[in-house]
Structures are given as structure tokens and as C-alpha cells.
Amino acid sequence: MPRTKINRNISILTECYKQYNTNFHRKWTQTSSKVSRIEYSNNNYTNYLGYYSESLLRELTLDNFNKGKIFKTPIEKYTYKYHFDENNRIIITEIKYPEFTIPEVFFYIYKDRLVIMLGYGIGPNRPLEHIIRNEYDENGRMIHHLVSRFSCSEPSSVEEQLFKYTSSTMSVYSAFYVPRDLTEDDEIHWDHFVFPIEWSNGKPYRKPTPISSKTIARRFFENIKRYIDRNIENWKKKKPYAIMFLLDSPQTMAIDYGLDNPENPVLKEEGRWNYSCWKQHASPFWENEKEINQFVSWLEMTRPIESSDRLIDHDPFIDLFVKVINDLRASDFLKNYQLDKVLLLVTNFELYNRIIDINRTINNEHSIENYLAWCNSLR
């Protein structure tokens, strides 16, 4: 991509920021007065703006994508709340996160063939943090999609998508770049996707491929054993004191191990139990894209309708995970490798009661007492 094109995009986004950056509360008052009806959705955050997504690309590239459901009447728990005007256009989207009491809010501006979305954060001053700019052709099809996060009134990152159409196909070129890190000689990498023209309004719904809990549990068990087999030669001299499961999201699940490091300058207990202090060498948990897609499909089929999206809070998965760990400990596998005293821990890079309770469940009180003491010291 020529540097002039990158500069043009940055200029477009910066001008949008300058033109539309107004006080959040004033913007809310002005826009909410035009609301004529509201819809709710409990789908996950795969598309940033949910059911009425900011761009089709993510749902077109994911197998067994679940768009979620729309509710015309209020529901107790929801992830998205869409406000429509009298012309049936979305003018406000609220994104509700389980860990925050106030939602992230996007306002929509319609101008000729442009739709501009302004995302206000949840900080004390409700700053303008996101701008999404979609451009459409005369047939209402998207041709240019720009997304940027803003920091100190400047674009800190840019995602761009270009759409091209023929009579039978829709091609999408996608790129991501951080403007301040680019030099004149840097080349932007573009991913290229081609879809049937019939998908330009969304992929036809296909019922998720059924996969049983038994299959997921067996694969989970086998992947843990495979990971240990791969690393056991490196552990012969110095075995790990803990194996950590990184349960951040279904797609990014990983597994790592901790070794005592006397040269670690941080406090001993902090260095042992805070994963951010480890010498990290995480490996992806799933072997390939097929395993990821099947796991995501299983999650969608077992997820309670109004549950939160965090993997660690997905009760069917945690129940399955605990059972797999208990089966692993009951087998001779860990004992044969002299790993039966090793702690098996989980994290999603946060520390709160849910994490602590899971770790207490999958380890006995005696072996985990130092970990629990460290957790208590942080309260």
C-alpha cells in the first residue's frame, strides 16, 4: 500500500475525530431523543457491534458462525442494545460487558453513502475512543471499511477492508497497521478473501455441525498429554512446579509451564504465581483450525442463552474442564512422568474469585496452599 494511501486514511479518520468529537452526555441527549424503538441481542462479541455488525468479514470467514438472536422486548441479560430512529436506522448501539456497570456506546451518523460510528469508552470522561467509517456504492454494498482506535486524538491503529464485486463474487482485501510504527519502506500485508456474490448480505445460515461433549473432553485430554510428551525431555533436569492453562478466549487458548528462577528479581511468591512474571513460552492448545472451529461450535451449542461471553464463565466448559483434569490426575499418566505433584492452574490474565475457585477445585488444598496464600495477600 502506498504511503500516500495510508496518510489519506489517517487524514480521513482524524478529520472525523475533529468533526464529530463532542461531549458524550450532550451527544446522548441529542441522539436518544430520536429513538423510536429498541432491540436487544445476547450474542457474543465475535463481531464488535454484534448482530448488526460493523462489517461482514469476520462472520464470513468463521465456520459455524452464530449470529445470535434479536429480542424485540427487554431481556434481563443482554450484550447489545440497539436503538433505532423512525426511519428504521440504528442510531445508538450499547455494548454491555459483565465486569463493568456502564456500557460502551456507539453513535451512528448517516451522510450520503457514508455511515460513521463513534465509540465512546467507559472511562470517567466517556472519551471518544473508536471511529468506524463505512462507505457504500450506489447499490448499498460496502466498498470501504475503516476502523481506528484513538489515543490522544490520533489514530493508534487502523484496520482497513476493501470490497470489490463481480457478477458472481465478492472479494475482500483486509489489512491492519499501526501508523506510528510504519516507515516509508514498510509494506502492508493484505489478506485476500473471495466469497460468492450471494454472501454480500451475509452468509446463509447453516446449522452448526453437532459435536459431543465426550468428543471435546477426549480431545482436551489428548492435547494435554501430547503437550506434556513434547516437553518432557526439557523437563528431565528440572521439572515444572505448575502448568498453566490460558483460558482467555476459545481461539487463543494456550498452555505453558513455570520453572523456579532464582535470578527472578520480583518477590518469590509473586514470581511463582503471577503468570505475567513467568518466563513465558506458551503453546497454542488446539492443534489446528478444525479443532478450534469444532470447540467454538460446541460452546455455542452448550452456552446458556443469557450467559456472559468469557470462556472462564462458561459453566458447561468449566464443568468439562474440571472433569478432564480429575480424570488426568486419576490416571497414571502424570505419575509415570513424576508430575503428579505439579499444580495445574488456570488464568485469563485476571485474578478474581472464579479463577481462585477453579484452581482450588482442580488441586488439593495442601499442594495449593501457597498459591491461595498469595491470592489472599492481594485482597
PyMOL commands that set and color helices and strands:
alter all, ss='L'
color gray80, all
select helices_A, chain A and resi 3-20+24-32+57-61+179-181+197-201+213-231+268-273+275-277+289-302+311-313+315-330+333-336+353-361+365-377
alter helices_A, ss='H'
color red, helices_A
select strands_A, chain A and resi 37-41+70-71+80-84+90-95+104-111+114-120+128-136+142-151+154-165+169-177+191-196+242-246+254-258+283-284+343-347
alter strands_A, ss='S'
color yellow, strands_A
deselect
rebuild
show_as cartoon
